[in-house]
Amino acid sequence: MKMMYGMLMALTPAALFAIYSYRLKALLLIITGVASAVLAEAIYQKLTGQKITIKDGSAAVTGLLLSLAVSISTPLYALGVSAAVGIIVGKQLFGGFGKNIFNPAIFGRLFYLFAFPDTILPWRTPVDMTTAATPLEIMRDTGEFTPILDNFLGTIPGTIGEISGLLLLAGGLFLIYKNYARWRIPASIMGTVFVLALIAGENPLFHFFAGSLMLGAFFMATDPMSSPRFPKGQIAFGIGIGIIIMLMRWYGWQTPGEYHFTEGTTFAIIIMNLFVPWFNKVFKPSR
């Protein structure tokens, strides 16, 4: 419980900045995501005769993370349905807290990307709300890289919670300082991205602060229930995530509609979640 409330605290600056940048719609998205996740968990547990555990904060964290991982164009109903799917299918059907193999927020986001792909568009810039391409879309379409400072300070379009790399980095370092997150996972993700970017002749800082890498590395991949228990497994887990993220950024695909998958964080984490039981077995320290 303490860890989950720490996670909410660490996400608060990014959430407040999202509300400042995107006004009322961002606030409504955050309220919808959190409320849908908490209600879905309470209703499911009530109907199945389980103890209602919404006070532990885990459902609220799922709802907030998912809310921050969608665009400002997202309809409230799409977010609400995705949050409920993340909680019920990605968490409760596996046995609830501590037994889920996928991060519920990532599961909900994956459902959203495939169920409502065209509702992601258009991307809009913070404050002035004009339609614009994201830094990763610009990179894929033109080969140009937006200024790193814009990505760092939050003046570029993206999901409402990923636009300020500065606030996400601060929140992530807070989690590590408080031992709420396993530092080897974000370190190995970012180390892998750093090396691959250098090999490709690209600026690693651009990849750190463009897209949802920071949000995924610090807040989603470090979920203790769906990440490896042991240090070597955590490093292997992070390396795999970093590789998939970069491959998706370079070679992503287009949906049958208009949306291009230029961001691979969601796919990377959920794919590597599948290998966690194997990592726990292979990298278990011998006595």
Contacts in CASP RR format, 6 or more apart in sequence:
PFRMAT RR
TARGET T0000
AUTHOR 0000-0000-0000
METHOD contacts of the structure
MODEL  1
MKMMYGMLMALTPAALFAIYSYRLKALLLIITGVASAVLAEAIYQKLTGQ
KITIKDGSAAVTGLLLSLAVSISTPLYALGVSAAVGIIVGKQLFGGFGKN
IFNPAIFGRLFYLFAFPDTILPWRTPVDMTTAATPLEIMRDTGEFTPILD
NFLGTIPGTIGEISGLLLLAGGLFLIYKNYARWRIPASIMGTVFVLALIA
GENPLFHFFAGSLMLGAFFMATDPMSSPRFPKGQIAFGIGIGIIIMLMRW
YGWQTPGEYHFTEGTTFAIIIMNLFVPWFNKVFKPSR
1 55 0 8 1.000
1 56 0 8 1.000
1 57 0 8 1.000
3 180 0 8 1.000
3 224 0 8 1.000
4 56 0 8 1.000
4 57 0 8 1.000
4 58 0 8 1.000
4 60 0 8 1.000
4 61 0 8 1.000
5 57 0 8 1.000
6 175 0 8 1.000
6 178 0 8 1.000
6 180 0 8 1.000
7 61 0 8 1.000
7 175 0 8 1.000
7 180 0 8 1.000
7 219 0 8 1.000
8 57 0 8 1.000
8 60 0 8 1.000
8 61 0 8 1.000
8 64 0 8 1.000
9 174 0 8 1.000
10 171 0 8 1.000
10 172 0 8 1.000
10 174 0 8 1.000
10 175 0 8 1.000
10 180 0 8 1.000
10 219 0 8 1.000
11 61 0 8 1.000
11 64 0 8 1.000
11 65 0 8 1.000
11 68 0 8 1.000
11 171 0 8 1.000
11 219 0 8 1.000
13 167 0 8 1.000
13 170 0 8 1.000
13 171 0 8 1.000
14 68 0 8 1.000
14 161 0 8 1.000
14 164 0 8 1.000
14 167 0 8 1.000
14 168 0 8 1.000
14 171 0 8 1.000
14 215 0 8 1.000
15 30 0 8 1.000
15 64 0 8 1.000
15 67 0 8 1.000
15 68 0 8 1.000
15 161 0 8 1.000
17 154 0 8 1.000
17 161 0 8 1.000
17 163 0 8 1.000
17 164 0 8 1.000
17 167 0 8 1.000
18 26 0 8 1.000
18 30 0 8 1.000
18 68 0 8 1.000
18 160 0 8 1.000
18 161 0 8 1.000
18 163 0 8 1.000
19 26 0 8 1.000
19 27 0 8 1.000
19 30 0 8 1.000
21 126 0 8 1.000
21 127 0 8 1.000
21 154 0 8 1.000
21 160 0 8 1.000
21 163 0 8 1.000
22 72 0 8 1.000
22 124 0 8 1.000
22 126 0 8 1.000
22 129 0 8 1.000
22 160 0 8 1.000
25 72 0 8 1.000
26 72 0 8 1.000
26 160 0 8 1.000
28 76 0 8 1.000
29 67 0 8 1.000
29 70 0 8 1.000
29 72 0 8 1.000
29 74 0 8 1.000
29 76 0 8 1.000
29 79 0 8 1.000
29 160 0 8 1.000
30 64 0 8 1.000
30 67 0 8 1.000
30 68 0 8 1.000
32 67 0 8 1.000
32 76 0 8 1.000
32 79 0 8 1.000
32 80 0 8 1.000
32 83 0 8 1.000
33 63 0 8 1.000
33 64 0 8 1.000
33 66 0 8 1.000
33 67 0 8 1.000
33 79 0 8 1.000
33 80 0 8 1.000
33 83 0 8 1.000
34 60 0 8 1.000
34 63 0 8 1.000
34 64 0 8 1.000
34 67 0 8 1.000
36 63 0 8 1.000
36 79 0 8 1.000
36 80 0 8 1.000
36 81 0 8 1.000
36 83 0 8 1.000
36 84 0 8 1.000
37 59 0 8 1.000
37 60 0 8 1.000
37 62 0 8 1.000
37 63 0 8 1.000
37 66 0 8 1.000
37 83 0 8 1.000
37 84 0 8 1.000
37 86 0 8 1.000
37 87 0 8 1.000
37 104 0 8 1.000
38 54 0 8 1.000
38 59 0 8 1.000
38 60 0 8 1.000
38 63 0 8 1.000
39 84 0 8 1.000
40 59 0 8 1.000
40 83 0 8 1.000
40 84 0 8 1.000
40 86 0 8 1.000
40 87 0 8 1.000
40 88 0 8 1.000
41 52 0 8 1.000
41 53 0 8 1.000
41 54 0 8 1.000
41 59 0 8 1.000
41 87 0 8 1.000
41 88 0 8 1.000
41 91 0 8 1.000
41 92 0 8 1.000
42 52 0 8 1.000
42 54 0 8 1.000
42 59 0 8 1.000
44 50 0 8 1.000
44 87 0 8 1.000
44 88 0 8 1.000
44 92 0 8 1.000
45 51 0 8 1.000
45 52 0 8 1.000
45 53 0 8 1.000
45 92 0 8 1.000
46 52 0 8 1.000
48 92 0 8 1.000
53 97 0 8 1.000
54 60 0 8 1.000
56 97 0 8 1.000
58 97 0 8 1.000
59 87 0 8 1.000
61 105 0 8 1.000
62 83 0 8 1.000
62 86 0 8 1.000
62 87 0 8 1.000
62 91 0 8 1.000
62 104 0 8 1.000
62 105 0 8 1.000
63 83 0 8 1.000
63 105 0 8 1.000
65 105 0 8 1.000
65 215 0 8 1.000
65 219 0 8 1.000
65 220 0 8 1.000
66 79 0 8 1.000
66 82 0 8 1.000
66 83 0 8 1.000
66 86 0 8 1.000
66 105 0 8 1.000
66 108 0 8 1.000
66 109 0 8 1.000
66 112 0 8 1.000
67 79 0 8 1.000
67 83 0 8 1.000
67 160 0 8 1.000
68 159 0 8 1.000
68 160 0 8 1.000
68 161 0 8 1.000
68 162 0 8 1.000
68 215 0 8 1.000
69 105 0 8 1.000
69 109 0 8 1.000
69 159 0 8 1.000
69 161 0 8 1.000
69 162 0 8 1.000
69 212 0 8 1.000
69 215 0 8 1.000
69 266 0 8 1.000
70 78 0 8 1.000
70 79 0 8 1.000
70 82 0 8 1.000
70 109 0 8 1.000
70 112 0 8 1.000
70 120 0 8 1.000
70 159 0 8 1.000
70 160 0 8 1.000
71 120 0 8 1.000
71 121 0 8 1.000
71 123 0 8 1.000
71 124 0 8 1.000
71 157 0 8 1.000
71 158 0 8 1.000
71 159 0 8 1.000
71 160 0 8 1.000
72 123 0 8 1.000
72 124 0 8 1.000
72 129 0 8 1.000
72 160 0 8 1.000
73 119 0 8 1.000
73 120 0 8 1.000
73 121 0 8 1.000
73 122 0 8 1.000
73 123 0 8 1.000
73 124 0 8 1.000
74 112 0 8 1.000
74 116 0 8 1.000
74 119 0 8 1.000
74 120 0 8 1.000
75 116 0 8 1.000
75 119 0 8 1.000
78 112 0 8 1.000
78 115 0 8 1.000
78 116 0 8 1.000
78 119 0 8 1.000
79 112 0 8 1.000
81 115 0 8 1.000
82 108 0 8 1.000
82 109 0 8 1.000
82 111 0 8 1.000
82 112 0 8 1.000
82 115 0 8 1.000
82 116 0 8 1.000
83 108 0 8 1.000
85 107 0 8 1.000
85 108 0 8 1.000
85 111 0 8 1.000
86 104 0 8 1.000
86 105 0 8 1.000
86 107 0 8 1.000
86 108 0 8 1.000
86 111 0 8 1.000
87 104 0 8 1.000
89 107 0 8 1.000
89 111 0 8 1.000
90 100 0 8 1.000
90 102 0 8 1.000
90 104 0 8 1.000
90 107 0 8 1.000
90 108 0 8 1.000
91 97 0 8 1.000
91 100 0 8 1.000
91 102 0 8 1.000
91 104 0 8 1.000
91 107 0 8 1.000
94 100 0 8 1.000
94 101 0 8 1.000
94 102 0 8 1.000
97 225 0 8 1.000
98 225 0 8 1.000
99 225 0 8 1.000
100 225 0 8 1.000
100 226 0 8 1.000
101 226 0 8 1.000
101 273 0 8 1.000
101 274 0 8 1.000
101 276 0 8 1.000
101 277 0 8 1.000
102 226 0 8 1.000
102 270 0 8 1.000
102 273 0 8 1.000
103 220 0 8 1.000
103 221 0 8 1.000
103 223 0 8 1.000
103 225 0 8 1.000
103 226 0 8 1.000
103 269 0 8 1.000
103 270 0 8 1.000
103 273 0 8 1.000
105 220 0 8 1.000
106 220 0 8 1.000
106 266 0 8 1.000
106 269 0 8 1.000
106 270 0 8 1.000
106 273 0 8 1.000
107 270 0 8 1.000
109 266 0 8 1.000
110 266 0 8 1.000
110 267 0 8 1.000
110 270 0 8 1.000
113 120 0 8 1.000
113 259 0 8 1.000
113 261 0 8 1.000
113 266 0 8 1.000
114 255 0 8 1.000
117 255 0 8 1.000
117 257 0 8 1.000
117 259 0 8 1.000
118 255 0 8 1.000
118 257 0 8 1.000
118 258 0 8 1.000
118 259 0 8 1.000
120 259 0 8 1.000
121 258 0 8 1.000
121 259 0 8 1.000
122 131 0 8 1.000
123 131 0 8 1.000
123 132 0 8 1.000
123 133 0 8 1.000
123 134 0 8 1.000
123 137 0 8 1.000
123 157 0 8 1.000
123 158 0 8 1.000
124 130 0 8 1.000
124 131 0 8 1.000
124 132 0 8 1.000
124 157 0 8 1.000
125 132 0 8 1.000
125 155 0 8 1.000
125 156 0 8 1.000
125 157 0 8 1.000
126 154 0 8 1.000
126 155 0 8 1.000
126 156 0 8 1.000
126 157 0 8 1.000
126 163 0 8 1.000
132 156 0 8 1.000
132 157 0 8 1.000
133 141 0 8 1.000
133 157 0 8 1.000
134 156 0 8 1.000
134 157 0 8 1.000
134 158 0 8 1.000
134 210 0 8 1.000
134 211 0 8 1.000
134 262 0 8 1.000
135 145 0 8 1.000
135 146 0 8 1.000
135 150 0 8 1.000
135 151 0 8 1.000
135 156 0 8 1.000
135 206 0 8 1.000
135 210 0 8 1.000
135 211 0 8 1.000
136 210 0 8 1.000
136 211 0 8 1.000
136 249 0 8 1.000
136 262 0 8 1.000
136 263 0 8 1.000
137 260 0 8 1.000
137 262 0 8 1.000
138 144 0 8 1.000
138 145 0 8 1.000
138 146 0 8 1.000
139 145 0 8 1.000
139 146 0 8 1.000
139 206 0 8 1.000
139 210 0 8 1.000
139 249 0 8 1.000
139 262 0 8 1.000
140 249 0 8 1.000
140 252 0 8 1.000
140 260 0 8 1.000
140 262 0 8 1.000
145 202 0 8 1.000
145 203 0 8 1.000
145 206 0 8 1.000
146 156 0 8 1.000
146 206 0 8 1.000
146 210 0 8 1.000
148 203 0 8 1.000
148 205 0 8 1.000
148 206 0 8 1.000
148 209 0 8 1.000
150 156 0 8 1.000
151 165 0 8 1.000
151 206 0 8 1.000
151 209 0 8 1.000
151 210 0 8 1.000
151 211 0 8 1.000
152 164 0 8 1.000
152 165 0 8 1.000
152 166 0 8 1.000
152 209 0 8 1.000
153 164 0 8 1.000
153 165 0 8 1.000
153 166 0 8 1.000
154 163 0 8 1.000
154 164 0 8 1.000
154 165 0 8 1.000
154 166 0 8 1.000
155 163 0 8 1.000
156 163 0 8 1.000
156 210 0 8 1.000
157 163 0 8 1.000
158 211 0 8 1.000
159 211 0 8 1.000
159 212 0 8 1.000
159 215 0 8 1.000
161 168 0 8 1.000
161 215 0 8 1.000
162 168 0 8 1.000
162 211 0 8 1.000
162 212 0 8 1.000
162 214 0 8 1.000
162 215 0 8 1.000
165 209 0 8 1.000
165 214 0 8 1.000
168 214 0 8 1.000
168 215 0 8 1.000
168 218 0 8 1.000
168 219 0 8 1.000
169 214 0 8 1.000
169 218 0 8 1.000
171 218 0 8 1.000
172 181 0 8 1.000
172 186 0 8 1.000
172 214 0 8 1.000
172 218 0 8 1.000
172 219 0 8 1.000
175 181 0 8 1.000
175 218 0 8 1.000
175 219 0 8 1.000
175 222 0 8 1.000
176 183 0 8 1.000
176 186 0 8 1.000
176 218 0 8 1.000
181 218 0 8 1.000
181 219 0 8 1.000
181 222 0 8 1.000
182 222 0 8 1.000
182 224 0 8 1.000
182 227 0 8 1.000
182 234 0 8 1.000
184 231 0 8 1.000
184 234 0 8 1.000
184 235 0 8 1.000
184 238 0 8 1.000
185 217 0 8 1.000
185 221 0 8 1.000
185 222 0 8 1.000
185 227 0 8 1.000
185 234 0 8 1.000
185 237 0 8 1.000
185 238 0 8 1.000
185 241 0 8 1.000
186 217 0 8 1.000
186 218 0 8 1.000
186 221 0 8 1.000
186 222 0 8 1.000
188 234 0 8 1.000
188 235 0 8 1.000
188 236 0 8 1.000
188 237 0 8 1.000
188 238 0 8 1.000
188 239 0 8 1.000
188 242 0 8 1.000
189 213 0 8 1.000
189 217 0 8 1.000
189 221 0 8 1.000
189 238 0 8 1.000
189 239 0 8 1.000
189 241 0 8 1.000
189 242 0 8 1.000
189 245 0 8 1.000
190 208 0 8 1.000
190 213 0 8 1.000
190 217 0 8 1.000
191 242 0 8 1.000
192 238 0 8 1.000
192 239 0 8 1.000
192 240 0 8 1.000
192 241 0 8 1.000
192 242 0 8 1.000
192 243 0 8 1.000
192 246 0 8 1.000
193 204 0 8 1.000
193 207 0 8 1.000
193 208 0 8 1.000
193 213 0 8 1.000
193 242 0 8 1.000
193 245 0 8 1.000
193 246 0 8 1.000
194 204 0 8 1.000
194 208 0 8 1.000
196 242 0 8 1.000
196 243 0 8 1.000
196 246 0 8 1.000
197 203 0 8 1.000
197 204 0 8 1.000
197 206 0 8 1.000
197 207 0 8 1.000
197 246 0 8 1.000
198 204 0 8 1.000
200 246 0 8 1.000
200 250 0 8 1.000
207 213 0 8 1.000
207 246 0 8 1.000
207 249 0 8 1.000
208 214 0 8 1.000
211 263 0 8 1.000
211 265 0 8 1.000
212 263 0 8 1.000
212 265 0 8 1.000
212 266 0 8 1.000
213 245 0 8 1.000
213 265 0 8 1.000
215 265 0 8 1.000
216 265 0 8 1.000
216 269 0 8 1.000
217 241 0 8 1.000
217 265 0 8 1.000
220 265 0 8 1.000
220 269 0 8 1.000
221 227 0 8 1.000
221 237 0 8 1.000
221 238 0 8 1.000
221 241 0 8 1.000
221 269 0 8 1.000
221 272 0 8 1.000
226 273 0 8 1.000
226 276 0 8 1.000
227 234 0 8 1.000
227 237 0 8 1.000
227 273 0 8 1.000
227 276 0 8 1.000
228 234 0 8 1.000
228 236 0 8 1.000
228 237 0 8 1.000
228 276 0 8 1.000
228 279 0 8 1.000
228 280 0 8 1.000
228 283 0 8 1.000
229 280 0 8 1.000
229 284 0 8 1.000
230 279 0 8 1.000
230 280 0 8 1.000
230 283 0 8 1.000
230 284 0 8 1.000
230 285 0 8 1.000
231 283 0 8 1.000
232 283 0 8 1.000
233 279 0 8 1.000
233 280 0 8 1.000
233 282 0 8 1.000
233 283 0 8 1.000
234 279 0 8 1.000
236 279 0 8 1.000
236 283 0 8 1.000
237 272 0 8 1.000
237 275 0 8 1.000
237 276 0 8 1.000
237 279 0 8 1.000
238 272 0 8 1.000
240 268 0 8 1.000
240 272 0 8 1.000
241 265 0 8 1.000
241 268 0 8 1.000
241 269 0 8 1.000
241 272 0 8 1.000
242 268 0 8 1.000
243 268 0 8 1.000
244 264 0 8 1.000
244 267 0 8 1.000
244 268 0 8 1.000
244 271 0 8 1.000
244 272 0 8 1.000
245 264 0 8 1.000
245 265 0 8 1.000
245 268 0 8 1.000
248 261 0 8 1.000
248 262 0 8 1.000
248 263 0 8 1.000
248 264 0 8 1.000
248 267 0 8 1.000
248 268 0 8 1.000
249 262 0 8 1.000
249 263 0 8 1.000
249 264 0 8 1.000
252 260 0 8 1.000
252 261 0 8 1.000
252 262 0 8 1.000
252 264 0 8 1.000
253 260 0 8 1.000
253 261 0 8 1.000
254 260 0 8 1.000
254 261 0 8 1.000
255 261 0 8 1.000
261 267 0 8 1.000
END
